[in-house]
Amino acid sequence: MDITTRNFYRLLRAGAFDTQEQIEPISAWKWKRIYQLSLLHGVSALMYDGLTKCSDQFFLQLPDGLRDEWEKTTLKTEACNKQADEQLRALFHLFKQQQLRPVLLKGEAQAVNYRQPLHRFPTGIDIFFPFETQGKKADKWAQDHAKSVVGKDRHVLAYEWNGCDVKHYHRMQQLTNKVLNHALQNIIEKDFRETPPTYIYNSGEQIETISYNLSLLLLILRITVRMLNDGMLLNEIVDMGVFLRKVGDKVDFVLLQEWIDKLALGRVAQLLGALLVGLFEFTPDEIPFMSTDRQVNITRFMQELFQLQQSERDEWFFQQGNGIFVHTANKSAMFWQMQHSLRYFRYYPSESFTNLFAAFAHSLSHIEE
């Protein structure tokens, strides 16, 4: 691990996990590179907290203007999250008035675990409706009152409401492998049916969210799906680490391990545990789903985290030319997707193949009939 990478992770650990870190001297160019990487991975505000914590260290000498730019980014993050919090409370109040049962998912639900909730990267408002008729009613309301309403698929409706991105989910998470997806939906339905409601509080407003067990499972799955399609983002791995440090003691890890086995997630869970240990200095006993007798080499993953580019996945859809032949819009992006899927195949083989096939099917859907 080079000096730039070491300083990057030290600032991130200091900001996200409130650890004591020692910064090494680096050039102005490398400091700018660290800032750019923080933006790429959605952790810039958290790393600004790290800068603040380490501000009295002699070797933390940022180039002119960079600290101000970093501060402006942090203030924008805070403003976006404040707006999302306000609209979240308003939306839940509105849906409850309509006798609906909205359940908060993903980012807004994870933010409460952070020391500085407003510094978690803003990802919009994600709402799950456990009952089909209620979900359709909520979708109808969005179609009548919101802007930029788009049905991403039959289980997700996205829209803009008062400047915030909102998604309605009729399924919390999906897998492309039909057998695994069926098992996942059974797990979700059983947990939702048998577990008492879990609540968080947003400025005094009681907001229902999912159980701690299901939250951790979905965190693992969300990171896995992104890994197969686009590569990992550090903000999601930080989500998992913050979750384990803050509320990990409330998770039934015997039940979680049972779910991991049913969904064939053992290798992925081992990889994520190894990343938490290698990047954020967790101890194995903090990650009960990680087996200490199985070792994972994370060197390649650490390198790829700093080589991550915005996915070109949507650019390689198939197009039909003037003749009868079909070609791709971006051949390099198509081969990148294939190579990327094959690279992670051994970690989740049962989902990797169907995921790539689903991507091809999505691409073929762009062909004009």
C-alpha positions as CSV (number, residue, x, y, z in Angstrom):
1,M,0.0,0.0,0.0
2,D,1.6,3.3,-1.1
3,I,1.7,6.5,1.0
4,T,-1.3,8.1,-0.7
5,T,-3.4,5.1,-0.1
6,R,-2.3,4.9,3.6
7,N,-3.2,8.5,4.2
8,F,-6.5,8.1,2.4
9,Y,-7.6,5.2,4.7
10,R,-6.2,6.9,7.8
11,L,-8.3,10.0,7.2
12,L,-11.4,7.8,6.4
13,R,-10.9,5.8,9.6
14,A,-10.4,8.9,11.7
15,G,-13.6,10.5,10.3
16,A,-15.9,7.5,10.1
17,F,-14.7,5.5,13.1
18,D,-13.2,8.3,15.3
19,T,-9.8,6.6,15.5
20,Q,-6.5,8.2,16.3
21,E,-4.3,8.2,13.1
22,Q,-0.9,9.5,12.2
23,I,-0.7,11.3,8.8
24,E,2.5,11.0,6.6
25,P,3.9,13.9,4.5
26,I,2.8,13.8,0.9
27,S,2.9,16.2,-2.1
28,A,0.2,18.7,-3.0
29,W,-0.7,16.6,-6.1
30,K,-1.2,13.5,-3.9
31,W,-3.5,15.5,-1.5
32,K,-5.6,16.5,-4.5
33,R,-5.7,12.9,-5.6
34,I,-7.0,11.9,-2.2
35,Y,-9.7,14.5,-2.4
36,Q,-10.7,13.3,-5.9
37,L,-10.9,9.7,-4.6
38,S,-13.0,10.8,-1.7
39,L,-15.5,12.2,-4.1
40,L,-15.5,9.1,-6.3
41,H,-16.3,6.8,-3.3
42,G,-18.8,9.1,-1.7
43,V,-16.8,9.6,1.5
44,S,-15.6,13.2,1.1
45,A,-17.5,14.6,4.1
46,L,-16.4,11.7,6.3
47,M,-12.8,12.4,5.4
48,Y,-13.2,16.1,6.1
49,D,-14.1,15.0,9.6
50,G,-10.8,13.1,9.6
51,L,-9.0,16.2,8.5
52,T,-10.5,18.1,11.4
53,K,-9.6,15.4,13.9
54,C,-6.0,15.4,12.6
55,S,-5.7,19.1,12.0
56,D,-3.0,19.7,14.7
57,Q,-0.6,17.3,13.0
58,F,2.5,18.8,11.4
59,F,2.4,16.7,8.2
60,L,-1.2,17.5,7.4
61,Q,-0.5,20.4,5.1
62,L,-3.0,20.7,2.3
63,P,-2.3,22.8,-0.8
64,D,-3.8,26.3,-1.1
65,G,-7.6,26.2,-1.6
66,L,-8.1,22.5,-1.1
67,R,-9.3,22.6,2.5
68,D,-11.8,25.3,1.5
69,E,-13.0,23.2,-1.5
70,W,-13.3,20.2,0.8
71,E,-15.3,22.2,3.3
72,K,-17.7,23.4,0.6
73,T,-18.3,19.8,-0.5
74,T,-19.0,18.9,3.1
75,L,-21.5,21.8,3.5
76,K,-23.2,20.7,0.3
77,T,-23.5,17.2,1.7
78,E,-25.0,18.5,4.9
79,A,-27.5,20.7,2.9
80,C,-28.6,17.7,0.8
81,N,-29.1,15.5,3.8
82,K,-31.0,18.2,5.7
83,Q,-33.3,18.6,2.8
84,A,-33.8,14.8,2.5
85,D,-34.5,14.5,6.2
86,E,-37.2,17.2,6.0
87,Q,-38.8,15.6,2.9
88,L,-38.6,12.2,4.5
89,R,-40.6,13.3,7.5
90,A,-43.1,15.0,5.3
91,L,-43.5,11.9,3.0
92,F,-43.9,9.5,5.9
93,H,-46.5,11.8,7.5
94,L,-48.3,12.1,4.2
95,F,-48.4,8.3,3.6
96,K,-49.5,7.5,7.2
97,Q,-52.4,9.9,6.7
98,Q,-53.4,7.8,3.7
99,Q,-53.3,4.7,6.0
100,L,-50.2,3.3,4.3
101,R,-47.3,1.6,6.0
102,P,-44.0,3.0,4.5
103,V,-40.8,1.4,5.7
104,L,-37.4,3.2,5.3
105,L,-34.6,1.4,3.5
106,K,-30.9,2.0,2.6
107,G,-29.1,5.3,3.1
108,E,-31.4,7.3,5.3
109,A,-31.9,4.3,7.5
110,Q,-28.1,3.8,7.7
111,A,-27.2,7.4,8.4
112,V,-28.5,7.3,12.0
113,N,-25.6,4.9,12.9
114,Y,-23.0,7.6,12.0
115,R,-21.4,10.0,14.5
116,Q,-22.3,12.7,12.0
117,P,-25.4,11.5,10.2
118,L,-25.4,14.5,7.9
119,H,-22.0,13.6,6.6
120,R,-23.0,10.2,5.1
121,F,-23.2,10.5,1.3
122,P,-26.8,11.5,0.3
123,T,-28.4,8.7,-1.8
124,G,-32.0,9.8,-1.8
125,I,-35.1,8.4,0.0
126,D,-35.9,4.7,-0.4
127,I,-39.2,3.4,0.8
128,F,-40.5,-0.1,0.9
129,F,-44.3,-0.9,0.9
130,P,-44.9,-4.4,2.3
131,F,-48.4,-4.7,0.9
132,E,-49.0,-4.7,-2.8
133,T,-52.3,-2.7,-2.7
134,Q,-50.6,-0.1,-0.5
135,G,-47.6,0.1,-2.8
136,K,-49.9,0.6,-5.9
137,K,-51.7,3.4,-4.0
138,A,-48.4,5.1,-3.1
139,D,-47.2,4.8,-6.8
140,K,-50.5,6.3,-8.0
141,W,-50.0,9.3,-5.6
142,A,-46.4,9.8,-7.0
143,Q,-47.6,9.7,-10.5
144,D,-50.2,12.4,-9.7
145,H,-48.0,14.7,-7.6
146,A,-44.3,14.1,-8.3
147,K,-42.0,15.0,-11.1
148,S,-39.8,12.8,-13.4
149,V,-41.7,9.6,-12.5
150,V,-40.0,6.6,-14.0
151,G,-40.8,2.9,-13.5
152,K,-37.3,1.4,-13.4
153,D,-38.8,-2.1,-13.4
154,R,-42.0,-3.6,-12.1
155,H,-40.8,-3.5,-8.5
156,V,-39.3,0.0,-8.4
157,L,-40.8,3.5,-9.1
158,A,-38.4,6.5,-9.0
159,Y,-39.4,10.1,-8.9
160,E,-38.5,13.6,-7.8
161,W,-40.4,15.3,-5.0
162,N,-39.5,18.7,-3.6
163,G,-36.0,18.5,-5.0
164,C,-35.3,15.0,-3.5
165,D,-34.9,11.7,-5.4
166,V,-37.3,9.1,-4.0
167,K,-37.8,5.4,-4.9
168,H,-40.7,3.2,-4.0
169,Y,-39.8,-0.5,-3.6
170,H,-42.2,-3.4,-3.8
171,R,-39.3,-5.7,-3.2
172,M,-36.5,-4.8,-0.9
173,Q,-33.8,-6.5,-3.0
174,Q,-33.7,-8.8,-6.0
175,L,-31.3,-11.3,-7.4
176,T,-31.1,-12.5,-11.0
177,N,-30.8,-16.2,-10.1
178,K,-34.4,-17.3,-9.8
179,V,-33.7,-20.0,-7.1
180,L,-31.7,-17.6,-4.9
181,N,-34.2,-14.8,-5.5
182,H,-37.0,-17.0,-4.4
183,A,-35.1,-17.9,-1.2
184,L,-34.3,-14.2,-0.6
185,Q,-38.0,-13.2,-0.9
186,N,-39.0,-16.0,1.5
187,I,-36.4,-14.7,4.0
188,I,-37.6,-11.1,3.7
189,E,-41.3,-12.0,4.0
190,K,-40.7,-14.4,7.0
191,D,-38.6,-11.8,8.9
192,F,-41.1,-9.0,8.1
193,R,-44.0,-11.2,9.3
194,E,-42.4,-12.6,12.5
195,T,-40.2,-9.7,13.7
196,P,-41.6,-6.8,15.7
197,P,-41.3,-3.4,13.9
198,T,-38.0,-1.6,14.2
199,Y,-38.0,2.2,14.5
200,I,-35.5,5.0,14.1
201,Y,-36.0,8.7,15.0
202,N,-35.5,11.6,12.7
203,S,-35.8,14.9,14.5
204,G,-38.2,13.3,16.9
205,E,-40.3,11.7,14.1
206,Q,-40.7,7.9,14.5
207,I,-39.8,6.2,11.3
208,E,-40.3,2.5,10.7
209,T,-37.3,0.6,9.2
210,I,-36.3,-3.1,8.8
211,S,-34.9,-5.4,11.5
212,Y,-31.2,-5.3,12.4
213,N,-30.8,-8.8,11.0
214,L,-32.3,-7.9,7.6
215,S,-30.4,-4.6,7.5
216,L,-27.1,-6.4,7.6
217,L,-28.1,-9.1,5.1
218,L,-29.3,-6.4,2.7
219,L,-26.0,-4.5,3.2
220,I,-24.1,-7.6,2.2
221,L,-26.3,-8.1,-0.9
222,R,-26.2,-4.5,-2.0
223,I,-22.4,-4.5,-1.9
224,T,-22.4,-7.8,-3.7
225,V,-24.7,-6.7,-6.5
226,R,-22.6,-3.5,-7.1
227,M,-19.5,-5.6,-7.0
228,L,-20.8,-7.8,-9.8
229,N,-21.9,-4.9,-12.0
230,D,-19.8,-1.9,-11.4
231,G,-17.2,-2.6,-8.7
232,M,-17.2,-1.7,-5.0
233,L,-17.7,1.7,-3.5
234,L,-16.1,2.5,-0.2
235,N,-19.2,4.3,1.2
236,E,-21.1,1.1,1.2
237,I,-18.3,-0.8,3.0
238,V,-18.1,2.0,5.5
239,D,-21.9,1.6,6.0
240,M,-21.3,-2.0,7.0
241,G,-18.5,-1.1,9.3
242,V,-20.4,1.7,11.1
243,F,-23.4,-0.6,11.4
244,L,-21.4,-3.4,13.0
245,R,-19.7,-0.9,15.4
246,K,-22.9,0.8,16.4
247,V,-25.6,-1.9,16.4
248,G,-23.8,-5.1,15.6
249,D,-24.6,-6.5,19.1
250,K,-28.3,-6.4,18.2
251,V,-27.9,-8.8,15.3
252,D,-28.7,-12.5,15.6
253,F,-25.6,-13.8,13.9
254,V,-26.8,-17.5,14.1
255,L,-29.8,-16.5,12.0
256,L,-27.7,-14.3,9.7
257,Q,-25.3,-17.2,9.0
258,E,-28.3,-19.4,8.2
259,W,-29.4,-16.8,5.6
260,I,-25.9,-16.5,4.2
261,D,-25.8,-20.2,3.7
262,K,-29.2,-20.3,2.0
263,L,-28.2,-17.6,-0.4
264,A,-24.7,-19.1,-1.0
265,L,-23.1,-15.8,0.2
266,G,-20.3,-17.5,2.2
267,R,-17.4,-16.4,0.0
268,V,-18.7,-12.9,-0.4
269,A,-19.2,-12.5,3.3
270,Q,-15.6,-13.7,3.9
271,L,-14.3,-11.2,1.4
272,L,-16.3,-8.3,3.0
273,G,-15.0,-9.3,6.4
274,A,-11.4,-9.4,5.1
275,L,-11.9,-5.9,3.6
276,L,-13.1,-4.5,7.0
277,V,-10.1,-6.0,8.7
278,G,-7.6,-4.9,6.0
279,L,-8.9,-1.4,5.3
280,F,-10.5,-0.3,8.6
281,E,-8.6,-2.4,11.1
282,F,-11.6,-4.3,12.5
283,T,-10.8,-7.4,14.5
284,P,-12.3,-10.8,13.5
285,D,-14.4,-10.9,16.6
286,E,-16.2,-7.8,15.5
287,I,-17.3,-9.7,12.3
288,P,-19.1,-12.9,13.5
289,F,-20.0,-13.9,9.9
290,M,-16.3,-14.1,9.0
291,S,-14.5,-17.4,9.4
292,T,-11.1,-17.0,10.9
293,D,-9.8,-20.2,9.3
294,R,-10.4,-19.0,5.7
295,Q,-8.0,-16.4,4.3
296,V,-8.8,-14.0,1.5
297,N,-6.1,-12.0,-0.4
298,I,-7.6,-8.5,-0.7
299,T,-4.6,-6.9,-2.5
300,R,-6.3,-6.9,-5.9
301,F,-9.5,-5.5,-4.4
302,M,-7.6,-2.7,-2.7
303,Q,-6.0,-1.8,-6.0
304,E,-9.3,-1.8,-7.9
305,L,-10.9,0.5,-5.4
306,F,-8.5,3.2,-6.5
307,Q,-8.9,2.3,-10.2
308,L,-12.7,2.4,-10.2
309,Q,-14.2,4.3,-13.0
310,Q,-17.8,5.2,-13.6
311,S,-19.4,2.1,-15.1
312,E,-20.0,2.2,-18.8
313,R,-22.5,-0.6,-18.4
314,D,-25.4,1.4,-19.9
315,E,-23.2,2.3,-22.9
316,W,-22.8,-1.1,-24.3
317,F,-26.4,-2.0,-25.1
318,F,-27.0,-3.6,-28.4
319,Q,-28.2,-1.6,-31.4
320,Q,-29.6,-2.6,-34.7
321,G,-28.1,-1.0,-37.7
322,N,-29.5,-0.2,-41.1
323,G,-29.2,-3.8,-42.1
324,I,-30.2,-7.0,-40.2
325,F,-27.0,-7.2,-38.1
326,V,-26.8,-6.3,-34.5
327,H,-23.8,-4.5,-33.0
328,T,-22.8,-3.0,-29.7
329,A,-22.7,0.7,-29.0
330,N,-19.5,0.4,-27.0
331,K,-17.5,-2.8,-27.5
332,S,-14.8,-1.9,-24.9
333,A,-17.5,-1.4,-22.3
334,M,-19.1,-4.7,-23.2
335,F,-15.8,-6.6,-22.8
336,W,-15.2,-4.7,-19.6
337,Q,-18.5,-6.0,-18.2
338,M,-17.7,-9.5,-19.3
339,Q,-14.2,-9.5,-17.8
340,H,-15.5,-7.9,-14.6
341,S,-18.2,-10.5,-14.1
342,L,-15.7,-13.3,-14.7
343,R,-13.2,-11.8,-12.3
344,Y,-15.7,-12.1,-9.4
345,F,-17.3,-15.3,-10.6
346,R,-15.7,-17.5,-7.9
347,Y,-17.0,-15.3,-5.1
348,Y,-20.7,-15.7,-6.1
349,P,-20.9,-18.2,-9.1
350,S,-24.6,-18.9,-8.7
351,E,-25.5,-15.2,-9.2
352,S,-22.6,-14.1,-11.4
353,F,-23.7,-16.0,-14.5
354,T,-27.3,-15.1,-14.4
355,N,-26.4,-11.5,-13.6
356,L,-24.3,-11.3,-16.8
357,F,-27.1,-12.9,-18.8
358,A,-29.6,-10.4,-17.4
359,A,-27.2,-7.6,-18.5
360,F,-27.2,-9.1,-22.0
361,A,-31.0,-9.3,-22.0
362,H,-31.2,-5.7,-20.9
363,S,-29.0,-4.8,-23.8
364,L,-31.0,-6.7,-26.3
365,S,-34.2,-4.9,-25.1
366,H,-32.7,-1.8,-26.8
367,I,-33.0,-3.3,-30.2
368,E,-35.9,-1.9,-32.3
369,E,-38.4,-4.5,-33.4
